[in-house]
Amino acid sequence: MGRALVHALRSRAVDVLTAKEAGLVQMADRDHLAYAASLGRTVFTFNVRDFALLHTEYSRAGRHHAGIIVSDQLQVGIILRRLLRLLAACAAAEMRDRLEYLSRWR
């Protein structure tokens, strides 16, 4: 996630932990999801294909995660608006084991 998006989310009281802050840069996607799941945190990523596959793997194995939000790389303002709409509509508990495409939140 870019700094501008992180700053914009935090300025709106959204709890954000970046991969860099978590020490996960250069780690496998599987490790990102496992780490987020262990903390009960939803993952936001532009890596749609790989995280959609991981979501399917988790589901088939009966494993749980706190949610995955995937998005195409768009302008920060567009992503911000869509994320805020999603966050306003879905409580954290509703994101459990859910794969959400940000494109649905226009």
N, C-alpha and C positions, 0 to 999 in steps of 0.2 A: 504494500500500500504506500502510496506517495505521502509525503509530509503534509501536503495541503489537505488531503482527505482526512488524515489522522487528526490534524489540528481542527478542522471543521467539525468533526464528530466529537472530539473532546470538548470543544467550546459549547457544544449542545448537551453536555453531561453524559455522553455515551462512553461507556467503559471499553477502552481499546487497549489491547496488548499486541504489539507487532511481533513478527517473527524475529526481527533483529533484537528487540528488547528481551525476548524469551530465549535468545541464544540458539535459535533454530535455523539461521541462515546456512545454506548448503546442506541441510538435513533433508532426508527423503520425505515426500508428501505423507507417507504412512506415519512417520514420526510426528509430523505436525498435527495430524488428526488424533493420534494417540495422546499427545501432550494436551491438546485442547480438551479432549474427552476426559482426561484425568482431572482437569480443573473445572469441568462443567461449562466450558466456554464454546460458543459457536465460532466456526471458522468462516472467514470471508476470503474468497480467492478469485483470481482471474483464470485459474487453471481448471476450467470446466470439465474437460475430458477425464483427467486423472482423478479428480475428487468425486465425480459421478461414479466412476468405477469403484473407488474406495467405499462410497456410500453403499453400493450394491454388495460389495464383499462383507461389509459390516452387517448388513441386513440378513444376508444368507447365513452368516456364522452366528447370528443371534447376539451380536455385539452391539453396544449402544454408544452413541455420541450425542453431543449437545446441539447438533445442527450444523449444516453446511449451507452457506449462501454463496452461489457462484454468479459471476457476472462477466460480460465482455468488457474490455477496456474501453471506457467512454470518458467524456469530459467529467471532471471532478464534480461539477454542479449537478449533473444528471445522476451520477452515482449517489451523491449525497441525498438528493431528493427521494430517490427510490429507496435507499436504506432507511431514511427517516419514516417513510410511509410504512415500510415493512415492520420496523420497530414499534411504531404506534399501533399496528394492527395485531401483532403477535407477541405474546408474553414469552419469556425465556422457556418456560415449561412446554409451550406449544411447539417450540423448535426442536425438541428432543427427537432424534432419529429422522429428522426431516431434511430433505435436499430441496432448497428453494432457489429458483432461478430469478434473479433480480429483474430480469426483463419483464416479468409479470406485474411489476409494481410501477407502471408508467403513470 
